[in-house]
Amino acid sequence: MHWIDQDKIELPEGWINEAAAAKKKMEDEKLKPDDLSQVWTALKGDLGKLTNKRCWICEAPATRSDNAVDHFRPKNRVAEALQSPSGYKWLAFEYKNFRYICTFCNSRRIDIIGGTDGGKADHFPLRDEAARAYTETDDIDNEEPMLLDPCDPEDWKLLGCSLESGHPVAATDDVHERERVEISIKFYHLHQEDLKKLRLTQIRNLDQKISDAKDRYYEMDGTPKRKKKFISALAPIKRLITPGSDFSGEMYNHVKRCRDNGYPWLEKLLG
């Protein structure tokens, strides 16, 4: 997961008016949001451009799944809600509630080989259920979502990856944030076996490149030639932690952890 800057989303001409008209039509004619799904599906390509068609949650290779437009706050119903009706129907056409997400992260799936299950579906747990918004006049800013959000500039920093297994892990020691990570791993199905294998290959590749760069670092002797070799060794590391690469967020957090564990020369890559 890496931060998605929603201010970079390009909307088709006239889309905002179309979305407003759809919201009014839904309310006036008592329709379901899905009856007007063409409004958000029209943005699928524009949302995918931000990550080279990679899922905003897992950042797996784009070929892994046919991605879709998900509503971060579910538009129809919420599994954890204590009142009925639930669901953030009034946000059905709000583009900042859209997330570009793969089938595995979004839909309920059972991984028979790995013995796991997951998929966000209609889940949206809160730390304090009493703060949940049920109407448009309720203040959603009082909610504290337990699911990590790629559109939150801080959330992506919480998710790391195990060098031993490729399993997603918390990249923080904060107890409350670690709980959010564990819940997100479950509901986004980030521990699915095939995904773990892909992630493990990537992080071991990155770790080897860090080791190579370490050798070049200690070989520097003040000459331009040795310095150039070291700088060249940093380039593939930078490539792997740049948004648009597979699992760039988890790879970034691995580099950050290496920096904190005795590789201070990695600092220049973290920005």
N, C-alpha and C positions, 0 to 999 in steps of 0.2 A: 504494500500500500504506500502511495505517495500522495502528497497534497495536491488537490485539484483546485485550481483558482477559477471559481465560477464566473469571475468577471471577464474571463477570456472566452466564454461561450458565445459563439456567433449565432444569432437568431435570424431566421429567414424574414425577409421584409413582410410586414403585416401579421407576423405570428402573435405578437402581444395582443392585438385586437381580436385575433381569432380565438386566443385562449380565454379572453374576457367574455367573448360571446358564447363560448362553449360552457363556461361556468354559469352564466345566466340561463342558458337553455336547460342545463341540467337542473337548476333550481326551479325554474318556471314550470318545466314539464315533468318534474320529479323522476328524472332519468338516473341511471347508474353511471358513475364515471366511465366505466368500460364501454358504455354505449357511444362514447365520443373519444375513444382511444387514439384515433388518427391524429389528434392534436399533439400528443406527446411522442407517438412513434415517428412523427415527422422530424423530430429533433435527434433521432438515433445517430444519424451520420455526423451531425455537428458535435454531439457529445463524444463520439468515438474519436474524433480528430484530436482531442486533447491528450490522448494516450496511445496514439497509433493503433487504435482499435483494441487495446488491452482493457480487460476488466478493471474498473477503478478500485475494486476491493483486493483481489488476489494478484493482479498484474501478471497472470500467467500468459504464455504465448497466445496470440490472438486466434490461432487455429484450434485452441482447446474447446471452444464453444461458440455458439451463435449468441452474441450478447444482446441484451434487451434493455429497455428503459424501465428502471425500477423506481418506485416511490419510497424514499427513505422513511418518511412517516406514511404508513400504509393508508391507501385511499378508501378501502372498503371496510375492513374490520381489523381489530388488534387482538391478538391471542391473549395478551396479558391484561387487557382492560377489565375493570371490575364493574363497569356500567355498560348499558346498552341503550341505543346503538353506539358503537365505537367506530373508529376510523376517521382519518383526517380528510373528509370528503372535500372540504373547502380548499385544500391544497392540491387537489387532483391536477390542476392546470398551472401550478406554480413551478416554473422551470428550476428554481433553486431547490426544489424538493426532489428533483430527478437525479438518479444515479445510473451510470452506464455500468451494467453488472452482468456477469456471465450466468449461464444456466445453473452451474454447480453452486455458485454462491447464493443465487436467488431462489431456486426451486428445491423443494424437498427431494432429497436423494438418499439412498442407502448404499453404502460402499461395502459390498459383501466381502471382498478380499481383505480390506483393512478393518472391517468391523466397526465402521463409523457411520454416522448419519448426520444430516444437517441441511441447510438451505434456509434463507431468511424468511421466505413466504410472507405470512402476516404477523410475524413477530416484531415487536418494538418495545422491549422492556425498559423501564425507567428505574432509577435508584429509589425514587419516592413515588409510588403509584398514585398517591393522593394529589400529586401535582399535574396529573394528566389532563390535557385539554380535550374537551368533548364537543365544543362548539367554536365557531369562528371568533367569538368575542372573548374566549378564554386566552390567556397569555401563554403561548408555548415557550416563551423564554424562561418560564419557571420550571420547565422540564429539564431533567438531567438524563439524557439517553445513555443506556449501558452499551449500546452497539458503537463500535468505533466508526467514525465518519471520515471518509477521505477528503471531504470538503472542509473539515476542521483543520486549521493549520498546525495544530499540536498533536492530534490523534495519531497520525502516521508514525510519529516518533516512538510510540509505545509498543510497536510490533516488531519482533525480531525473529531469528531463525536459528535452529540448532545445527551446529557444524557436524554433530554426530549422526543425526537422523533426518534433517530437513524439516523436522516438526516445527510449527510456529510456536514461539515463546514470547513472554513478556520482556520488553527491553527497558523495564523500569522496576524500581524497588518499592514504589508506592503501592500500598496494600489495596487501596480503592481502585487505582488504575489497573492493577494486575487482575482484579476481578472483572473489569470491563474487557480486558484482553481475552480472558478465558471464555467469557460469554460470547464474545465476537468470534472466536475460533470455532465454537460450537455452532452458532447460528449461520455463519458464513461458510461452514464446512471447510475451513482452511486446513484441517488435518486429514483430508481425503488422501488416500494412499498414492494415487498417481501424481497429485499435486506435490506431495512431500518428496517424491522421487525427483521431480523436475527442480524443485527448490534446492534439494541436496546437491544435485549436479552443479547448479549455479553457484552455490555458496562455496563449494570445494574448489571450483575453478577460480573464484575470487580469492580465496585464501591462499592458493598457490601463487597467484599474481602478487599478493602482498608479500609473500615470502621471497619471491624473485626481486621485488623492489627493495626489500630489506637488504639483500645481498649487494645490490647496486649502491645502496646508501652507504654501507660500510666500506665499499671499495673506493669511495670518493677520496681523492688525494689533493684536491685543489686545482686540478687541471680541467680545462673545458671539456675534454673528451669524456672523463669519468662523470662529470656533472650532467653531460648530455645523455649518457646511458641511464643515469638515475631518473632524469626527467622523462625519458622515453618509457621507462618501466612503470611510471605513474599513469600514463595515458590509458592503458586498458582497464585499470582500476576505476578511473574517472568514468569511463564508458559504461561500466557495469552498474554504477550507482546513479547514473543520470536517468531521470524520468523518460520512459519510452523503452527502457531495457526490461527484461524479465525480472520481476521481483525487486525492482530498483530500491524500494523503500527498505526492505529487509536487508539488502546488500549494503545500503548506506549505513544502517544501524550496526552492521557487523564491522564496517570500517571504523565507525565511531568507537565501538568497544575495543578494537585493536589499538586505536590511538590512546585510549585511556589506560590500556594495559602495557604501555611501554613503547609505543610506536608514535611518538609525538610528531614525527615528520609527515604523518598522514593528514595533519591539520589543514594543510593548504588545499586538500581535495574536498573538504567538508563544507567550505564556504559559510 
